[in-house]
Amino acid sequence: VPQAIASSGQSSLTRAGFSVTAASVRASEANKTLDTVARLLHQIASTRHERSDPVVALGGGVVGDISGFVAATYRRGVPIVQCPTTLLAMVDASVGGKTGVNLALPGGLVAKNLAGAFWQPAQVLADTTALASLPERVFRSGLAECLKHGLLSHEVDQNLFSWTSQNLVRFRLGESASLPELIERNVRVKAWFVERDERENPAQSGPGRVLLNLGHTFAHAIETLPGLSPDGRPENSPLQHGEAVAFGLVAAAATAHALGRLSAEDRDSVRVAVERLGMESRLVGLPPDDLIVEAMSHDKKVSGGRLRLVLPASLGRCEVVEDPPVSVVQVGLAAIRA
Ligand SMILES: NC(=O)c1ccc[n+]([C@@H]2O[C@H](COP(=O)([O-])OP(=O)(O)OC[C@H]3O[C@@H](n4cnc5c(N)ncnc54)[C@H](O)[C@@H]3O)[C@@H](O)[C@H]2O)c1
């Protein structure tokens, strides 16, 4: 986070009478490792940190996931207070207790969030003034996750998708008056799923956390591909995770329509919303379908070797579709191919 945010977080704790030991982590997926966790654990162990003393995570989702895992393992668990400073972390990563780091696999692959723990925060404090310094594309990534929540929110918040879509341009222009409402409504949606299925139980009946993966099987397959960017310009490569999710939502909506599960009107509303994020909804330079389908079948949502997609059935309701035919997945990919 910018120095001003770090200093203000630290001084407010000091003013409240806490003795603070600061540790910093450069927020990147490459640093989201067991080595970073080990460094932080050793650093805490060198202080007089007691079992009831909290770890405070001040930063985006990378910092939150690492710090949460450190808190889950130090002395077998000390409290974690999440202070998210990105929109994505405020509406998504800080809520629900998933913590963890990436693991390097043989062959140079990196598996995201493969080592971790469920460790619920003792408290989550989101101060929207922190968002003012966010780079535009990082902010947009958070808005993409808000669109995803809107496509799932039927039982919690019936018009979240249309409200978000209608207000996207205002949010992007920095109008902050509705940000607390945006965050509160999104947290309610995430929390609703977490309450029903805290550990993402594979045998979950009824709506579970798996639905929060809407758009992510497509997104994970494209986000690490070299040369892709949200506007076709190579200098803006690689895609941010949230941008990949936005393309994933367009692909999922087209796939759902091809299966006869989503109306053409709702499919088109998803594309319009993604374009309101200020990005193209079609990617220049997408590799051939078979490579992407292959990458999709490596995703962790694959079960028993069969592809499993979360697809929208309306602007608010999603469902899990097991083993969809490759031809309809290709319709989804065609929808995001320039
Ligand atoms: N635990 C969960 O349930 C969950 C859910 C979704 C995502 N995640 C994880 O979250 C991570 C992505 O989080 P993210 O999008 O917040 O990215 P991030 O943590 O990498 O932050 C993005 C960038 O913004 C900077 N930054 C953070 N706050 C800032 C501020 N206020 N002003 C200016 N710059 C700021 C960071 O230094 C970083 O460069 C991924 O690792 C993902 O796996 C976890």
The ligand as an SDF file (V2000), in Angstrom:
LIG
                    3D

 44 48  0  0  0  0  0  0  0  0999 V2000
   -9.2730  -15.2320    0.1920 N   0  0  0  0  0  0  0  0  0  0  0  0
  -10.2020  -15.0770   -0.7210 C   0  0  0  0  0  0  0  0  0  0  0  0
  -11.3590  -15.4490   -0.5620 O   0  0  0  0  0  0  0  0  0  0  0  0
   -9.8420  -14.3910   -2.0120 C   0  0  0  0  0  0  0  0  0  0  0  0
  -10.8550  -13.9980   -2.8940 C   0  0  0  0  0  0  0  0  0  0  0  0
  -10.5000  -13.3260   -4.0430 C   0  0  0  0  0  0  0  0  0  0  0  0
   -9.1720  -13.0680   -4.3220 C   0  0  0  0  0  0  0  0  0  0  0  0
   -8.2100  -13.4840   -3.4470 N   0  0  0  0  0  0  0  0  0  0  0  0
   -6.7920  -13.2070   -3.7180 C   0  0  0  0  0  0  0  0  0  0  0  0
   -6.6170  -11.8070   -3.7150 O   0  0  0  0  0  0  0  0  0  0  0  0
   -5.5050  -11.4980   -4.5290 C   0  0  0  0  0  0  0  0  0  0  0  0
   -5.8530  -10.3150   -5.3900 C   0  0  0  0  0  0  0  0  0  0  0  0
   -6.1530   -9.2250   -4.5430 O   0  0  0  0  0  0  0  0  0  0  0  0
   -6.1060   -7.7090   -5.0610 P   0  0  0  0  0  0  0  0  0  0  0  0
   -6.8710   -7.5950   -6.3080 O   0  0  0  0  0  0  0  0  0  0  0  0
   -6.4650   -6.8750   -3.8950 O   0  0  0  0  0  0  0  0  0  0  0  0
   -4.5860   -7.5330   -5.5150 O   0  0  0  0  0  0  0  0  0  0  0  0
   -3.2440   -7.1460   -4.7450 P   0  0  0  0  0  0  0  0  0  0  0  0
   -3.2910   -7.4830   -3.3150 O   0  0  0  0  0  0  0  0  0  0  0  0
   -2.1300   -7.7030   -5.5610 O   0  0  0  0  0  0  0  0  0  0  0  0
   -3.2250   -5.5720   -4.8900 O   0  0  0  0  0  0  0  0  0  0  0  0
   -3.1540   -5.0060   -6.1850 C   0  0  0  0  0  0  0  0  0  0  0  0
   -2.1450   -3.8680   -6.2180 C   0  0  0  0  0  0  0  0  0  0  0  0
   -2.6930   -2.7360   -5.5560 O   0  0  0  0  0  0  0  0  0  0  0  0
   -1.7410   -2.2190   -4.6140 C   0  0  0  0  0  0  0  0  0  0  0  0
   -2.5430   -1.5670   -3.5750 N   0  0  0  0  0  0  0  0  0  0  0  0
   -3.2440   -2.1470   -2.5770 C   0  0  0  0  0  0  0  0  0  0  0  0
   -3.9640   -1.2210   -1.9270 N   0  0  0  0  0  0  0  0  0  0  0  0
   -3.7030   -0.0290   -2.5230 C   0  0  0  0  0  0  0  0  0  0  0  0
   -4.1690    1.2960   -2.3150 C   0  0  0  0  0  0  0  0  0  0  0  0
   -5.0920    1.5600   -1.3960 N   0  0  0  0  0  0  0  0  0  0  0  0
   -3.6970    2.2660   -3.1270 N   0  0  0  0  0  0  0  0  0  0  0  0
   -2.8080    1.9880   -4.1220 C   0  0  0  0  0  0  0  0  0  0  0  0
   -2.3530    0.7590   -4.3780 N   0  0  0  0  0  0  0  0  0  0  0  0
   -2.7990   -0.2480   -3.5870 C   0  0  0  0  0  0  0  0  0  0  0  0
   -0.9500   -3.4140   -4.2040 C   0  0  0  0  0  0  0  0  0  0  0  0
    0.3020   -3.0350   -3.6940 O   0  0  0  0  0  0  0  0  0  0  0  0
   -0.8320   -4.1720   -5.5140 C   0  0  0  0  0  0  0  0  0  0  0  0
    0.1950   -3.6440   -6.2990 O   0  0  0  0  0  0  0  0  0  0  0  0
   -5.1670  -12.7360   -5.3230 C   0  0  0  0  0  0  0  0  0  0  0  0
   -3.9740  -13.3050   -4.8110 O   0  0  0  0  0  0  0  0  0  0  0  0
   -6.3400  -13.6590   -5.0640 C   0  0  0  0  0  0  0  0  0  0  0  0
   -5.9620  -15.0240   -5.0630 O   0  0  0  0  0  0  0  0  0  0  0  0
   -8.5180  -14.1200   -2.3050 C   0  0  0  0  0  0  0  0  0  0  0  0
  1  2  1  0
  2  3  2  0
  2  4  1  0
  4  5  1  0
  4 44  2  0
  5  6  2  0
  6  7  1  0
  7  8  2  0
  8  9  1  0
  8 44  1  0
  9 10  1  0
  9 42  1  0
 10 11  1  0
 11 12  1  0
 11 40  1  0
 12 13  1  0
 13 14  1  0
 14 15  2  0
 14 16  1  0
 14 17  1  0
 17 18  1  0
 18 19  2  0
 18 20  1  0
 18 21  1  0
 21 22  1  0
 22 23  1  0
 23 24  1  0
 23 38  1  0
 24 25  1  0
 25 26  1  0
 25 36  1  0
 26 27  1  0
 26 35  1  0
 27 28  2  0
 28 29  1  0
 29 30  1  0
 29 35  2  0
 30 31  1  0
 30 32  2  0
 32 33  1  0
 33 34  2  0
 34 35  1  0
 36 37  1  0
 36 38  1  0
 38 39  1  0
 40 41  1  0
 40 42  1  0
 42 43  1  0
M  CHG  2   8   1  16  -1
M  END
$$$$
